[in-house]
Amino acid sequence: MDYRLKWIGGATVIITIGQLKIAVDPVLCPKGTIQDYFWFKSARLEDPIFASSDFEDIDLWLITHDHEDHLDDIGISYISKTSKIISNPNGSKKLLKNNLNNIRMLRWGQSTTSQIKEYRIEVEAIPAIHGINPLSAILAGRGNGYYLKIWKADQELYIYITGDMVYKKKTIKALQGKKVDLLIANMGAAQQGSWIMTLTLNAEMLKKMIGQLHPTTVIPVHFGTFEHYKEPVEEVKALQDQKIQILDTGDWYDTTAVSDLQ
């Protein structure tokens, strides 16, 4: 099943599959915005790149958690009340405060199935442990990764979105035996080197994850956008793995175009 993916910046992506549109974690504040995480502050280093039309007719929003670099006020303003929303508990609270009610809340291990247009979509919440250090993981709170099974007639597509997490056996165990056509990986090694320790994937963790999950395509996001994303994308490039597709902010990855070139 062919798809297109646009990276808006940060953790924000839009996945288009035929007439189906799925979007993840809208954070759309401009360059220079300072976000306050209580124990540290972080500036946005790059503007998001998008057109208003990108967020029109979104069928399904996936919210991994409520941190401001995943769900900000500008981003929330682009979520239509007619869109279905799947969120973890803390993201749900923030959305409800903004009068968005079409929400299905999922905790780790829970799943939900919907029929949207011609597609049947099953979404499972995967553990996203947001920190190597147990204390930092507790402070950061539980976020969700999402595993999507998408069917249309005899076609299928399997997508894993990591959310903010580090490599842990608990996550890998939840994904054992699952096919992964597309792995969207939240990189940047957030806060690596600080007392809080690493909060998101680094290149070495991604390498281990690829070795365990055997995805067809890997698209890293969540690097370069904010100053607390410490690891440069060059570390991912250095893995020299042909499965990894590096996008610039605002770029599309289109499997139809890739197929035409092969």
C-alpha positions as CSV (number, residue, x, y, z in Angstrom):
1,M,0.0,0.0,0.0
2,D,1.5,3.3,-1.1
3,Y,1.7,6.3,1.2
4,R,3.1,9.8,1.4
5,L,4.6,11.3,4.5
6,K,5.4,15.0,5.1
7,W,7.7,16.1,8.0
8,I,6.5,19.5,9.3
9,G,9.3,19.7,11.9
10,G,9.7,18.3,15.4
11,A,7.5,15.4,15.9
12,T,4.8,16.6,13.5
13,V,4.1,14.5,10.5
14,I,1.2,14.0,8.1
15,I,0.7,10.6,6.5
16,T,-1.5,10.4,3.3
17,I,-2.7,7.0,2.1
18,G,-5.0,7.5,-0.9
19,Q,-7.8,9.7,0.5
20,L,-7.0,8.9,4.1
21,K,-5.0,11.6,6.1
22,I,-3.4,10.8,9.5
23,A,-1.4,13.5,11.4
24,V,0.8,13.2,14.5
25,D,1.6,15.6,17.4
26,P,0.9,19.2,16.1
27,V,3.5,21.6,17.4
28,L,3.5,24.7,15.2
29,C,5.0,27.5,17.2
30,P,7.5,29.7,15.2
31,K,11.3,29.8,15.4
32,G,12.5,31.5,18.6
33,T,9.6,30.3,20.8
34,I,10.9,29.4,24.3
35,Q,9.2,26.4,25.8
36,D,9.3,25.9,29.6
37,Y,9.6,22.3,30.9
38,F,10.0,23.3,34.5
39,W,13.4,21.8,34.9
40,F,14.8,23.3,31.7
41,K,13.8,25.7,28.9
42,S,14.3,25.2,25.2
43,A,14.1,27.4,22.1
44,R,12.7,26.4,18.7
45,L,15.5,26.6,16.2
46,E,13.6,26.2,13.0
47,D,10.2,27.2,11.8
48,P,7.7,24.5,11.0
49,I,7.1,24.3,7.2
50,F,3.5,23.7,6.2
51,A,0.6,25.1,4.3
52,S,-2.8,25.5,6.0
53,S,-4.2,23.0,3.5
54,D,-1.9,20.3,4.9
55,F,-4.1,20.1,8.0
56,E,-7.4,20.2,6.1
57,D,-9.6,17.1,6.2
58,I,-7.4,15.2,8.7
59,D,-9.3,12.0,9.4
60,L,-7.2,10.8,12.4
61,W,-4.9,12.6,14.8
62,L,-2.5,10.6,17.0
63,I,-1.3,12.4,20.1
64,T,1.6,10.7,21.9
65,H,1.7,13.0,24.9
66,D,1.1,16.6,26.1
67,H,4.7,18.0,26.2
68,E,4.7,21.4,24.5
69,D,7.1,20.2,21.7
70,H,4.4,17.8,20.7
71,L,1.1,19.6,21.4
72,D,1.1,23.4,21.5
73,D,-1.7,26.0,21.4
74,I,-1.1,26.8,17.7
75,G,-1.1,23.1,16.8
76,I,-4.3,22.5,18.7
77,S,-6.0,25.2,16.7
78,Y,-5.4,23.2,13.6
79,I,-7.3,20.1,14.9
80,S,-10.8,20.0,13.6
81,K,-13.7,19.0,15.8
82,T,-14.7,16.5,13.1
83,S,-11.4,14.6,13.2
84,K,-11.0,11.5,15.2
85,I,-8.3,11.8,17.9
86,I,-6.4,9.1,19.7
87,S,-4.3,10.2,22.7
88,N,-2.7,9.1,25.9
89,P,-4.3,10.3,29.1
90,N,-2.4,13.5,29.7
91,G,-2.8,14.6,26.1
92,S,-6.6,13.9,26.4
93,K,-6.8,16.3,29.3
94,K,-5.2,19.1,27.3
95,L,-7.4,18.5,24.3
96,L,-10.6,18.4,26.3
97,K,-9.7,21.8,27.8
98,N,-9.7,23.1,24.2
99,N,-13.2,21.7,23.6
100,L,-12.1,18.8,21.4
101,N,-14.3,15.9,22.4
102,N,-13.9,13.3,19.6
103,I,-11.2,11.5,21.6
104,R,-10.4,7.9,22.2
105,M,-7.9,7.6,25.1
106,L,-5.5,4.7,25.1
107,R,-3.2,3.4,27.7
108,W,-0.2,1.0,27.0
109,G,-1.4,-2.2,25.5
110,Q,-4.9,-0.9,24.7
111,S,-6.2,-0.8,21.1
112,T,-9.1,0.6,19.1
113,T,-10.4,-0.2,15.6
114,S,-12.2,2.3,13.3
115,Q,-13.6,2.3,9.8
116,I,-12.6,5.5,8.1
117,K,-13.6,6.0,4.5
118,E,-12.5,2.8,2.7
119,Y,-9.9,1.9,5.3
120,R,-10.0,-0.2,8.4
121,I,-7.5,1.0,11.0
122,E,-6.4,-0.6,14.2
123,V,-4.3,1.5,16.6
124,E,-2.5,0.0,19.6
125,A,-0.7,2.1,22.2
126,I,2.9,0.9,22.6
127,P,5.0,1.7,25.7
128,A,7.1,4.9,25.2
129,I,9.5,5.2,28.2
130,H,10.6,8.8,28.1
131,G,14.1,8.6,29.7
132,I,17.0,6.2,30.4
133,N,17.1,7.3,34.0
134,P,14.1,5.9,35.9
135,L,13.6,9.3,37.7
136,S,13.6,11.3,34.5
137,A,11.2,8.8,33.0
138,I,8.8,9.3,35.9
139,L,9.2,13.1,35.7
140,A,8.5,13.1,31.9
141,G,5.4,10.9,32.3
142,R,4.0,8.1,30.2
143,G,3.7,8.8,26.6
144,N,2.4,6.5,23.9
145,G,4.0,5.0,20.8
146,Y,1.4,3.8,18.2
147,Y,1.3,0.7,16.1
148,L,-1.1,1.0,13.2
149,K,-2.6,-1.7,11.0
150,I,-4.3,-0.3,8.0
151,W,-6.3,-2.4,5.6
152,K,-8.1,-1.7,2.3
153,A,-9.5,-4.6,0.3
154,D,-6.4,-6.9,-0.2
155,Q,-3.9,-4.1,0.6
156,E,-2.3,-3.5,4.1
157,L,0.2,-1.2,5.7
158,Y,1.8,-1.5,9.1
159,I,3.3,1.7,10.8
160,Y,5.1,2.1,14.1
161,I,5.4,5.6,15.5
162,T,7.8,5.6,18.5
163,G,6.7,8.7,20.3
164,D,9.3,10.1,22.7
165,M,11.2,7.0,24.1
166,V,14.5,5.3,24.6
167,Y,15.3,1.8,23.7
168,K,13.8,-0.5,26.4
169,K,13.0,-4.3,26.3
170,K,9.4,-3.5,27.3
171,T,8.8,-1.7,24.1
172,I,10.5,-4.3,21.9
173,K,8.5,-7.1,23.6
174,A,5.2,-5.2,22.8
175,L,6.2,-5.2,19.1
176,Q,7.5,-8.8,18.8
177,G,6.0,-10.6,15.8
178,K,4.5,-7.4,14.4
179,K,5.3,-6.4,10.8
180,V,6.7,-2.9,10.4
181,D,6.5,-1.3,6.9
182,L,7.2,2.2,8.2
183,L,9.0,3.1,11.4
184,I,8.8,6.8,12.3
185,A,11.5,7.3,15.0
186,N,11.6,10.3,17.4
187,M,15.4,11.0,17.5
188,G,17.5,13.8,18.8
189,A,18.7,12.2,22.0
190,A,16.9,15.0,24.0
191,Q,18.8,16.3,26.9
192,Q,21.7,13.9,26.3
193,G,24.6,14.8,28.6
194,S,22.5,16.6,31.2
195,W,21.7,15.3,34.7
196,I,18.3,14.3,33.4
197,M,20.0,12.0,30.9
198,T,18.8,11.0,27.5
199,L,15.0,11.3,26.9
200,T,14.6,10.2,23.3
201,L,16.3,7.8,20.8
202,N,19.9,8.3,19.7
203,A,21.5,6.7,16.7
204,E,22.9,3.7,18.6
205,M,19.4,2.9,20.0
206,L,17.9,3.3,16.6
207,K,20.4,0.8,15.2
208,K,19.4,-1.7,17.9
209,M,15.7,-1.1,17.2
210,I,16.1,-1.7,13.5
211,G,17.9,-4.9,14.2
212,Q,15.0,-6.1,16.4
213,L,12.0,-4.9,14.3
214,H,13.3,-5.3,10.8
215,P,11.3,-2.4,9.3
216,T,11.1,-1.8,5.6
217,T,11.6,2.0,5.8
218,V,12.7,4.2,8.7
219,I,12.0,7.9,8.7
220,P,13.7,9.8,11.6
221,V,11.9,12.9,12.9
222,H,12.3,15.0,16.1
223,F,15.8,16.2,15.5
224,G,17.3,19.7,15.0
225,T,14.0,21.5,15.7
226,F,14.5,22.4,19.4
227,E,17.7,23.1,21.3
228,H,17.1,20.3,23.7
229,Y,17.4,17.8,20.8
230,K,21.1,17.3,21.3
231,E,22.2,14.7,18.7
232,P,22.7,16.0,15.2
233,V,21.2,14.0,12.3
234,E,24.7,13.3,11.0
235,E,24.9,10.5,13.7
236,V,22.0,8.8,12.1
237,K,23.4,9.3,8.6
238,A,26.6,7.6,9.8
239,L,24.7,4.4,10.3
240,Q,24.7,4.1,6.5
241,D,21.5,2.0,6.6
242,Q,19.6,2.0,3.3
243,K,16.3,1.6,5.1
244,I,16.8,5.1,6.7
245,Q,15.3,8.0,4.7
246,I,16.5,11.4,6.0
247,L,14.1,14.3,5.3
248,D,14.6,18.0,5.6
249,T,11.8,20.0,7.3
250,G,8.9,20.4,4.9
251,D,9.9,17.4,2.7
252,W,7.7,14.6,1.5
253,Y,8.6,10.9,1.3
254,D,6.5,9.3,-1.4
255,T,6.5,5.5,-1.9
256,T,4.8,6.0,-5.3
257,A,7.7,8.1,-6.5
258,V,10.2,5.6,-5.0
259,S,8.4,2.7,-6.8
260,D,8.5,4.5,-10.1
261,L,12.3,4.9,-9.8
262,Q,13.0,1.3,-9.1
